[in-house]
C-alpha cells in the first residue's frame, strides 16, 4: 500500500535529508529578520542627537525651493549639475550640524527655558493675535496649518530660544565696530581723483587701417563661433501652471473667510507712525541753522513753526514738516531707526546727520498693529485663497503630468486630455532665441528641447520645471544641428570684425607711444584723432566715464604724473594719466563711513556666529555615516 511505502521511505537517508532541509528553512524563515543587521540610514550623529535622512532631505528641498525663487531659470542649470547638487547637499547638512551642535552644547551648560517664558513668547507673537490680543483658537489653527501640534511647536520654540539665549548676546557684542576702522575705509572710498583722459575712436582710423580679404578669412577661421547658424528645433508641448489653474477656479465667500481665519498673520497691518520732519541741507551756514533749530526746539517752540521757518525740505516745510503716516522700513534706514525708537507722541529725535544734511523727526502719533475685519479684506482673502487652492491643485497635477506623459510616451494627446491642457506647436526655435514667446524663450525650455535624449528619442520629455509655478512637457519633432556659415555669406561681417580688432590694436599702440612721449615732455602734442579732456574729476560712483574704466583709474597707485592705464572707455580706446588725489567731501565721508560700519557689523556678526558653531562642534562628538550620506544624495539627485 502507499502508506506502507511511505513509512518504509521515512527511514531512508534521502527522506531524512529532505526533512531536515524543510525544518531548517522554517527556522531561518522565522528568525531571518533578526539575523540580518538593520541598515543605519541616519547621515550624522551629533553627540546623543541624530540627524535623520528625512530631516536632511526636507531641509534640502526647502533650500532648493528658495534658490528657485531667488534665481529663477538659472537655478535649473545649477541643480542639474551633479557636483553642484552634492555641494549643496553637504552645505545644508553642515548647517544642520551647526544648529544641532549649538543647541546640544547650550543644553549641556545647564541653561533652560521655562514654560512661562515659552507661553509669553507665544502670546506676544503677532501671528497669534487678533485685534491686538492673543487668540488661542487662532494659535491652534495656525499651528495645525503648518502640520504641528501645540506641544511640538512649543518644544521647537524652546530649542530656538535656548540657543538664542547664548548666541544673540555674543553676536551682538562681537558686532561692535571701532570708529577708526570704518573711518579709515570711509576715507579711501570717499577719495577723489583727477586725471587727464586721452581717447581715440578706432573708427577714425578707417583711412589708415586697411583689412584685406585674406585677413578677414584669417579672422573667420580663428573665430568660427561668431559665424555659426544656431541649432534649431521644433516640438509640441503642454504647459501646466498655477496661473492657468487659477483662471478656471472660483472661490466662495465661505472659502475666503476660512482662509482669513487660518492665516490672519497675512492680513496683519503693521504699526504705523505719524511723523513730522525738519531738514537742514549741507552748505554754507548750515551749522548755524542747525544750532538755531536745536535752540528753538529746546525752548519749546512748536515743531511745525520751526519747520516752516527753517526746514529745507520743499515737500513738507509749508505743512509744518508733516510727512503723514509711515510704516517701519519706508523711510531711509537711519531715519527709520530713529523714528521707531521714539517712545511716545511729541518726542523728537536728536540731530540725525547724513549725506543729505541734518534731520529732526517728531513722533506725532502711533497706530498699533492690528488685524482688520474680514469684510475689509474680503477680496484680498479671496485672491490668497484662490492662489493657495490653485497651488495645491498644481502640486497634485504635477505628478500626474509626469506620470501620464511617461506612460503614454509617443505623443502628448493623453497628457493633454487627462489634465485639460492645450497642445501647442513651438514652430522653428533657435537656441538662444530670447524673443520667442513664453515659455519658449526660457533657458529651461530651450535646454530641454536641445538636450540629446529629448531631441533624438521622439518620446515625451520628463516634466520641465519653469520656476515654482509652472511646468511643461515637450515632444521633439525635428532638429537641425548648428552649422558654420560659409565665408562668402558672412564676408562683410568678417571684414568688419577683423577691422575692429586691427583698429583697436592700432589705437592702443598710438596711445602707448603718446604716453611715453608725455613722460618725456608734458607738452608733447597729441596725435591725430586723439581727443583730450584735462583735469577730469572723478569719484567712485561717477557716471561720466565707463564704470569699469573709472574703477581702473582708482586702482592705479597714488603716483600723480606717472601712474597711467590704457583701456576701453565704452567704445573708445583711452589713456588715463593720474594728475592728483584728493579727500572726499564731509557728507560723502560720513555716508561711506556709516555704510562701511554697517557692513562691518554684518561681517563681524557672521564671523561671531561661525565661531560659536565651531566651538559647539568641538564640544560634541560628530559621527558621519558615509553610506547613508551617499544614499540620500543619490536619491535626491534621481540617480539609480
C-alpha positions in Angstrom: 0.0 0.0 0.0 1.0 3.6 -0.5 1.1 4.3 3.3 3.4 1.3 3.8 5.7 2.6 1.1 5.9 6.0 2.7 6.5 4.5 6.1 9.4 2.5 4.7 10.8 5.6 2.9 10.7 7.6 6.1 13.6 5.6 7.4 15.6 6.2 4.2 18.6 8.5 4.1 17.3 10.8 1.3 14.0 11.4 3.1 15.9 12.3 6.3 18.0 14.9 4.4 14.9 16.4 2.8 13.2 16.5 6.2 16.0 18.5 7.9 16.2 20.9 4.9 12.5 21.7 5.3 12.9 22.1 9.1 15.8 24.4 8.7 14.0 26.5 6.1 11.2 27.1 8.6 13.7 28.0 11.4 15.6 30.6 9.3 12.4 32.0 7.8 11.3 32.8 11.3 14.5 34.3 12.6 16.0 35.6 9.4 14.9 39.1 10.1 16.8 39.1 13.3 20.0 37.7 11.8 20.1 40.4 9.1 21.6 43.6 10.5 19.4 46.7 10.2 20.8 49.4 7.9 21.7 52.7 9.6 20.2 55.4 7.4 21.0 58.4 9.7 23.6 60.5 7.9 25.1 62.1 11.1 25.0 61.7 14.8 25.9 64.8 16.9 26.5 63.8 20.5 23.4 62.0 21.5 21.3 63.5 18.7 20.7 62.1 15.3 20.0 63.9 12.0 17.8 61.7 10.0 17.8 61.3 6.2 14.2 62.6 6.1 15.1 65.7 8.1 18.1 66.3 5.8 16.0 65.8 2.6 13.3 68.1 3.9 15.8 70.9 4.6 17.5 70.4 1.2 14.1 70.7 -0.6 13.4 73.9 1.2 16.8 75.2 0.2 16.3 74.4 -3.5 12.8 76.0 -3.4 14.4 79.2 -2.1 17.1 79.0 -4.8 14.4 78.6 -7.5 12.5 81.7 -6.1 15.7 83.7 -5.9 17.5 82.8 -9.1 14.6 81.7 -11.4 15.8 80.0 -14.6 19.4 80.0 -13.6 18.6 77.7 -10.7 17.6 74.8 -13.0 21.0 74.8 -14.6 22.7 74.7 -11.3 20.5 71.9 -9.9 21.3 69.8 -13.0 25.0 69.8 -12.2 25.6 66.7 -10.0 28.7 68.2 -8.4 26.8 71.3 -7.5 23.9 69.3 -6.1 26.3 67.3 -4.0 27.9 70.5 -2.7 24.5 72.0 -1.9 23.5 68.8 -0.1 26.6 68.9 2.1 26.2 72.6 2.7 22.7 72.0 4.0 23.9 69.1 6.2 26.8 71.1 7.7 24.3 73.9 8.6 22.1 71.4 10.3 25.1 70.0 12.2 26.0 73.6 13.3 22.5 74.1 14.7 22.3 70.8 16.5 25.8 71.2 17.9 25.0 74.7 19.3 21.7 73.5 20.7 23.3 70.5 22.4 26.2 72.5 23.8 23.9 75.2 25.2 21.8 72.4 26.8 25.0 70.9 28.3 25.7 74.3 30.0 22.6 73.9 32.1 20.7 76.8 30.5 16.9 76.1 30.5 13.9 77.9 29.0 10.9 77.7 31.4 7.3 77.0 30.4 6.1 80.5 31.3 8.8 82.0 29.0 7.5 79.9 26.2 3.9 80.9 26.9 4.9 84.5 27.0 6.7 84.3 23.7 3.7 82.6 22.0 1.3 85.2 23.5 3.2 88.2 22.1 3.7 86.7 18.6 1.6 88.9 16.2 0.6 85.9 14.0 -1.4 84.5 17.0 -3.1 87.8 17.9 -6.5 89.1 16.9 -7.3 92.8 17.5 -4.1 93.2 19.4 -4.7 90.3 21.8 -3.6 86.7 21.9 -6.3 84.4 20.4 -6.0 80.7 21.4 -8.2 79.5 18.5 -6.0 81.3 16.0 -2.9 79.9 17.6 -4.2 76.3 17.4 -5.4 76.8 13.8 -2.1 78.3 12.7 0.0 75.5 14.4 -2.3 72.9 12.8 -1.9 74.6 9.4 1.9 74.0 9.5 1.5 70.4 10.4 2.5 70.6 14.0 0.8 70.2 17.4 0.9 72.8 20.1 3.2 70.7 22.1 5.7 70.1 19.3 5.6 73.8 18.3 6.3 74.8 21.9 9.3 72.4 22.0 10.7 73.8 18.8 10.3 77.3 20.2 12.0 76.2 23.4 15.0 74.8 21.4 15.2 78.0 19.3 15.1 80.3 22.4 17.7 78.1 24.1 20.4 78.7 21.5 19.4 82.3 21.0 20.0 82.9 24.7 23.7 82.3 24.1 24.2 83.3 20.5 22.3 86.6 20.4 24.2 88.5 23.1 27.5 87.0 21.9 26.9 88.0 18.3 25.6 91.5 19.3 28.8 92.2 21.4 31.1 90.9 18.7 29.4 93.1 16.0 30.7 96.3 17.6 32.8 98.3 15.1 35.7 100.5 16.2 35.3 104.0 14.7 38.8 104.2 13.3 38.2 101.1 11.2 35.2 102.5 9.4 36.7 106.0 9.1 39.9 104.7 7.5 38.0 102.8 4.8 35.5 105.6 4.5 38.3 108.0 3.6 39.5 105.5 1.0 36.1 105.2 -0.6 35.3 108.9 -0.4 38.7 109.7 -2.1 38.5 111.7 -5.3 40.9 111.6 -8.3 41.7 113.9 -11.1 43.0 112.6 -14.4 43.7 113.6 -18.0 41.8 111.4 -20.4 43.1 110.9 -24.0 40.6 109.0 -26.2 40.9 107.6 -29.7 37.8 106.3 -31.6 39.0 103.3 -33.7 36.6 104.1 -36.5 38.6 107.4 -37.1 41.4 105.1 -38.3 39.4 103.7 -41.2 41.6 105.5 -43.8 44.8 104.4 -42.2 43.8 100.9 -41.2 43.0 98.6 -44.0 41.8 94.9 -43.9 42.4 92.5 -46.8 40.1 89.6 -47.7 42.9 87.3 -46.5 42.9 89.0 -43.1 39.1 88.7 -42.9 39.3 85.0 -43.8 42.0 84.5 -41.1 39.7 86.2 -38.6 36.8 84.0 -39.8 38.9 80.8 -39.3 40.1 81.9 -35.8 36.6 82.9 -34.7 34.2 80.2 -36.1 31.9 80.7 -33.0 31.0 84.2 -34.3 29.8 82.8 -37.7 27.5 79.9 -36.7 23.9 79.4 -37.7 22.5 78.2 -34.4 20.9 74.8 -34.0 17.1 74.8 -34.3 14.4 72.5 -33.2 10.6 72.1 -33.5 8.3 70.4 -31.0 4.9 70.2 -29.5 4.4 71.0 -25.8 1.9 71.4 -23.0 2.2 73.7 -20.0 0.7 73.2 -16.5 0.7 76.4 -14.4 -0.7 77.8 -11.3 -1.9 80.8 -13.3 -3.8 78.5 -15.7 -5.5 76.6 -12.9 -6.4 79.9 -11.2 -8.3 81.1 -14.3 -10.6 78.0 -14.1 -11.1 78.1 -10.3 -13.7 80.1 -8.3 -13.6 80.8 -4.5 -16.7 81.2 -2.4 -17.1 83.8 0.4 -17.0 80.8 2.8 -13.7 79.6 1.4 -12.3 83.1 1.6 -13.4 83.6 5.2 -11.9 80.2 6.2 -8.6 81.2 4.6 -8.7 84.5 6.5 -9.3 82.7 9.8 -6.4 80.3 9.2 -3.9 83.0 8.0 -4.6 86.1 10.0 -0.9 86.9 10.1 -1.0 87.6 6.4 -3.6 90.4 6.9 -1.9 92.0 9.9 -1.5 95.7 9.4 1.8 96.7 11.0 2.2 99.5 13.4 2.3 102.9 11.7 3.5 106.3 12.9 2.6 109.8 12.0 5.8 111.9 11.7 7.0 115.4 11.0 10.4 116.3 9.5 12.9 119.2 9.5 15.8 119.0 7.1 18.8 121.4 7.1 20.8 120.8 3.9 24.5 120.8 4.0 26.1 124.0 2.8 27.3 127.4 3.9 25.7 128.5 7.2 24.1 125.0 7.8 25.8 124.6 11.2 24.4 127.9 12.4 21.0 126.9 11.1 21.1 123.6 12.9 22.0 125.3 16.1 19.0 127.7 15.8 16.7 124.7 15.2 18.0 122.9 18.2 17.7 126.0 20.4 14.1 126.7 19.2 13.0 123.1 20.0 14.8 123.3 23.3 12.9 126.5 24.2 9.6 124.7 23.5 8.7 126.4 20.2 6.2 124.4 18.2 7.8 121.9 15.8 5.5 122.9 13.0 6.6 126.6 13.4 10.3 125.7 13.4 9.8 123.6 10.3 8.1 126.4 8.4 10.8 128.8 9.4 14.0 126.7 8.9 13.3 123.4 7.1 14.9 122.9 3.6 12.5 120.1 2.8 10.4 121.5 -0.1 7.8 118.8 0.3 6.9 119.3 3.9 8.1 122.7 5.2 4.9 124.5 4.5 2.9 121.8 6.1 4.8 122.2 9.4 7.1 119.3 8.4 4.3 116.7 8.3 5.2 113.6 6.3 1.9 111.9 7.1 1.9 108.2 8.2 4.6 105.7 7.6 5.3 102.1 8.5 8.6 100.7 9.6 11.1 100.3 6.7 9.5 103.0 4.5 12.0 105.8 5.4 15.8 105.8 4.9 17.4 103.3 7.3 18.9 106.0 9.6 15.6 107.9 9.9 13.5 104.8 10.2 15.6 103.5 13.1 15.5 106.9 14.9 11.7 107.3 14.4 10.8 103.8 15.7 12.9 104.3 18.8 10.8 107.2 20.0 8.6 106.2 22.9 5.5 108.4 22.7 3.8 111.1 20.5 5.5 114.5 20.9 9.0 113.0 21.3 11.7 114.5 18.9 14.9 112.8 17.8 18.3 114.3 18.3 20.0 115.6 15.2 20.5 112.9 12.5 23.4 113.7 10.1 23.8 112.0 6.7 24.8 112.9 3.2 21.6 115.0 2.6 22.0 117.2 5.7 20.8 117.2 9.3 17.3 115.8 10.1 15.0 116.2 13.1 11.9 113.9 13.4 8.9 114.3 15.7 6.6 111.4 16.5 3.0 112.8 16.0 1.0 109.6 16.6 1.0 105.8 16.8 -1.5 103.3 15.3 -0.8 99.9 16.8 -0.5 96.8 14.7 -3.9 95.1 14.1 -5.8 92.7 12.0 -8.7 94.2 10.0 -12.1 92.6 10.0 -12.8 90.0 7.2 -15.2 92.4 5.5 -12.4 94.9 5.0 -10.0 92.4 3.3 -12.5 90.1 1.7 -11.2 90.4 -1.8 -7.6 90.1 -0.7 -8.5 86.9 1.2 -10.3 85.6 -1.8 -7.2 86.1 -4.0 -5.0 84.5 -1.4 -7.4 81.5 -1.1 -7.5 81.2 -4.8 -3.7 81.2 -5.1 -3.5 78.5 -2.3 -6.2 76.4 -3.9 -4.5 76.7 -7.3 -1.1 75.9 -5.8 -2.4 72.7 -4.1 -4.1 71.6 -7.4 -0.9 72.4 -9.3 1.2 70.3 -6.8 -1.3 67.4 -7.2 -1.4 67.6 -11.0 2.3 68.0 -11.4 2.9 64.3 -10.6 0.0 63.4 -12.9 1.7 65.4 -15.7 4.9 63.3 -15.3 3.1 60.0 -14.9 0.7 60.3 -17.9 3.3 61.7 -20.3 5.7 58.8 -19.2 3.0 56.1 -19.6 2.0 57.5 -23.0 5.3 58.5 -24.4 4.6 58.7 -28.2 2.5 61.9 -28.1 1.0 64.5 -25.8 -2.6 63.6 -26.6 -3.2 61.5 -23.5 -1.5 64.1 -21.2 -3.5 67.0 -22.7 -6.8 65.1 -22.3 -6.1 63.9 -18.7 -5.2 67.4 -17.4 -7.3 69.6 -19.7 -4.3 71.2 -21.4 -3.8 72.6 -24.9 -1.1 71.1 -27.1 0.9 73.8 -28.7 3.5 73.9 -31.6 6.8 75.7 -30.9 7.5 76.5 -34.6 11.1 76.6 -35.5 13.0 77.6 -32.4 16.7 78.6 -32.5 18.9 78.0 -29.5 19.3 81.2 -27.5 16.3 83.0 -29.0 15.1 85.3 -26.3 12.5 86.9 -28.5 10.2 83.8 -28.6 7.0 83.8 -26.6 7.0 82.4 -23.1 7.9 79.7 -22.2 9.9 79.1 -25.4 12.2 81.9 -24.5 13.2 80.4 -21.1 16.5 78.8 -20.6 14.9 75.7 -19.0 12.6 75.1 -22.1 15.5 75.5 -24.6 17.9 73.4 -22.6 15.3 70.6 -22.6 14.4 71.0 -26.3 18.1 70.7 -27.3 19.0 68.0 -24.8 20.2 65.0 -26.8 17.9 62.4 -25.2 14.9 64.6 -25.8 15.7 65.5 -29.4 16.7 62.0 -30.5 14.2 59.8 -28.7 11.0 61.0 -30.3 9.2 60.5 -27.0 7.9 62.8 -24.3 10.4 64.6 -22.2 10.4 64.5 -18.4 8.5 67.3 -16.8 10.4 70.6 -17.2 10.3 73.0 -14.2 9.6 76.6 -15.2 10.2 78.2 -11.8 8.0 77.1 -8.9 4.6 77.9 -10.6 4.7 76.2 -14.0 6.0 73.0 -15.7 6.0 71.7 -19.2 6.4 68.5 -21.2 7.7 68.5 -24.8 7.9 66.1 -27.7 10.5 67.0 -30.3 9.5 66.5 -33.9 12.6 67.9 -35.8 16.1 69.0 -35.1 18.9 70.7 -37.1 22.3 71.0 -35.6 24.3 74.2 -35.6 26.4 74.8 -38.7 29.2 77.1 -39.7 28.1 79.6 -42.3 30.2 79.7 -45.5 32.7 82.5 -45.6 31.1 84.0 -48.7 27.9 84.5 -46.8 29.5 86.3 -43.8 32.4 88.0 -45.6 31.2 91.5 -44.7 30.7 90.6 -41.1 34.2 89.1 -41.0 35.7 92.2 -42.7 34.1 94.5 -40.1 35.2 92.3 -37.1 38.7 92.0 -38.4 38.9 95.8 -38.9 37.6 96.4 -35.3 40.3 94.1 -33.9 43.1 95.7 -36.0 41.9 99.3 -35.4 41.7 98.6 -31.6 45.3 97.3 -31.5 46.5 100.3 -33.6 44.7 102.7 -31.3 46.3 101.1 -28.3 49.8 101.4 -29.9 49.2 105.1 -30.7 48.1 105.8 -27.1 51.0 103.8 -25.7 53.5 105.8 -27.8 51.9 109.0 -26.7 52.1 108.1 -23.0 55.8 107.6 -23.4 56.1 110.9 -25.2 54.2 112.7 -22.3 56.5 111.0 -19.8 59.5 112.7 -21.6 57.7 116.0 -22.4 54.5 117.0 -20.6 53.7 119.4 -23.6 54.0 116.7 -26.2 51.4 117.3 -29.0 48.5 114.8 -29.1 48.4 112.5 -32.2 45.7 112.9 -34.9 42.3 111.6 -33.9 43.1 111.8 -30.2 40.6 113.9 -28.1 41.7 115.3 -24.8 39.9 116.0 -21.5 42.1 117.6 -18.9 41.6 117.5 -15.2 38.6 115.2 -15.2 37.4 115.0 -11.6 36.2 111.6 -10.5 34.5 109.9 -7.6 34.0 106.2 -7.2 30.3 106.5 -8.2 30.9 108.8 -11.1 29.0 108.1 -14.3 30.9 110.4 -16.6 33.1 107.5 -17.7 32.6 103.8 -18.2 32.3 102.3 -14.6 35.0 99.7 -15.3 37.3 102.4 -16.7 36.7 104.5 -13.6 37.5 101.6 -11.3 40.8 101.0 -13.1 41.7 104.7 -12.5 41.1 104.3 -8.8 43.1 101.1 -8.9 46.2 103.0 -10.1 48.9 103.6 -7.5 48.9 107.0 -5.8 51.7 108.5 -8.1 50.4 111.6 -9.9 52.0 112.3 -13.2 53.4 108.8 -13.5 50.6 106.4 -13.0 48.6 105.6 -16.2 46.4 103.0 -17.8 45.2 102.2 -21.4 41.8 100.5 -21.6 38.4 100.7 -23.2 36.2 103.5 -22.0 33.0 102.4 -23.6 33.8 102.1 -27.3 36.8 104.3 -27.2 40.4 103.2 -26.6 41.5 105.6 -23.9 44.6 106.6 -22.0 44.2 108.0 -18.4 47.1 109.7 -16.6 46.6 110.4 -12.9 47.0 114.1 -12.0 46.1 114.3 -8.3 44.4 112.5 -5.4 42.1 114.3 -3.0 39.8 113.7 0.0 36.1 113.5 -0.4 33.5 115.9 0.9 32.5 115.6 4.6 29.0 114.4 3.7 30.4 111.7 1.4 32.8 110.6 4.0 30.1 110.4 6.6 27.9 108.4 4.2 30.7 106.0 3.3 31.7 105.6 7.0 28.2 104.8 8.0 27.7 102.3 5.2 31.0 100.6 5.9 30.3 100.4 9.6 27.0 98.6 8.9 28.8 96.2 6.6 31.5 95.6 9.2 28.8 94.9 11.7 27.2 92.3 9.5 30.5 90.7 8.8 31.6 90.7 12.4 28.2 89.2 13.4 28.6 86.5 10.8 32.1 85.7 12.0 31.0 85.5 15.6 28.2 83.1 14.7 30.7 81.0 12.8 33.0 80.9 15.8 30.1 79.8 18.0 29.3 77.0 15.7 32.9 76.0 15.5 33.2 76.0 19.3 30.0 74.0 19.6 31.3 71.4 17.2 34.4 70.9 19.2 32.3 70.2 22.3 30.3 67.5 20.5 31.3 64.2 19.0 30.2 64.2 15.4 29.9 60.9 13.5 29.4 60.9 9.7 27.7 57.9 8.1 29.2 58.0 4.6 27.0 55.2 3.2 23.8 57.0 4.4 25.1 60.3 3.1 25.8 58.9 -0.4 22.4 57.2 -0.4 20.5 60.4 0.4 22.4 62.4 -2.3 21.7 59.7 -4.9 18.0 59.5 -4.0 17.6 63.3 -4.1 19.6 63.6 -7.4 17.4 60.9 -9.1 20.4 58.6 -9.5 19.9 54.9 -9.5 
